[in-house]
Amino acid sequence: MVLNKAYLSLIKLGIGHESDIPEEINWKAVRQLASKQGLAAVVLDGVKALIERGLLTGGRAMDIDLKFDWMGESVVGYEQRFEAYRNTIASLAKFYAEHGFKMMVLKGYGLSLNYPVPNHRPCGDIDIWQFGKYKEADAVLSKELGIVIDNGHHHHTVFTYSGFMVENHYDIVNVHYGNRSSDLEVILKKLAADDSNFVDIAYEGGSARVYLPSTNLHALFQIKHCMSHFASTFISLRQLLDWVLFVEKHSTEIDWKWLVDVLRDFHMLDFFNYLNVICVEDLGFDAGLFPAVAEMEGASGIDPQMKKRILADILTPEFTEEAPAKKGLIPRVAFKFRRWQANAWKQRLCYKGSRFVAFWRSVYAHLLKPESI
């Protein structure tokens, strides 16, 4: 597909890789896809690379109004929002530190530091871990600042701080969804006890220490997080970039033997292999960044057609039905069941055991927390 080829080529240019560029580019369609996937600023970096090479001509020429509108999106939607996001993280960490709590940021900010231009990674919610003291920290936040804490979700509470939604984790992953999530949680929490990785963020209110996941925690959590979203809904190319840019920067620090053993034990090795192959074959990363896991015991190898289908779903998800506008139990469960059935091929790749048992377990989990439906 011409659109996907142009999109992937521009992303490669945007992260500093070389790539062949199609002679004709539908810029409106590329921009729409990039914005939808949270990569508008990265793709615009690719456009700038074309300009520097004198290649934004002929069939590649871009409408000037589209160009300036796109630049405005990059500045306001990415760079300025990132600065607000960064300040909010530092401010919240400072508040907690003053009350005796350490704050680790999961995903988000730590992953942005691996990007060639950190503030060109989109920022959304702020996921935090407080080393098992979320209850006490929530209580102080509510008492001191009058912030309302939402307890209607599994594995984290939710509140709004300085305009950003914050998810305060008491579990790293949702242990109610089965697939041995509770066993994996034990491993993740052991890793999350490590407070040796941190950054000091200077911001308008001074400076604040923000803890980041250890390399092994970030590696395992990212794969689990991506796989869960892929099997139940979809993942975007931004999540794939999060993974591969993290690996590019930290490959020598990851305990690959340990990681592969855990992934094999939890039936995540095949999914892991496909992500890595896409990173090499379609995003231009060096295969030497990854262990040759496809040849290790426990991995089933790479099916080119399956790899092609996974990439196509990442770029344009097969299931396109929108969730019901109104929150009603029966319509929502029916929608989730249709989506679950449409994603059966993903679940067979990612999980062992009965798909239907897993589905009704997730329904029961939602019933325990009705606001999550």
Protein Blocks (a to p, Z undefined) as FASTA:
>chain_A
ZZlmmmmmmmmmmnopacdddfbdcfklmmmmmmmnopmmmmmmmmmmmmmnopaghjlp
ccfklmmmmmmmmmmmmmmmmmmmmmmmmmmmmmmmmnopacddehjlmmmmmpmblmlp
ccfdddddeehplmmmmmmmmmmnopacdfkbghiacddeehiacdddfbfbdfkngnol
mmmmmmmmmmmmpckbccddddfklpaddddddfklmmmmmmmmmmmmmmmmcccfklmm
mmmmmmmmmmmmpcfklmmmmmmmnopmmmmmmmmmmmmmmnopafklpccfklpghiab
jafklmmmmmmmmmmcfblcdcdfbacfklmmmmmmmmmmmmmmmmmmmpgcjfklmmmm
mmmmmmmmmmlZZ
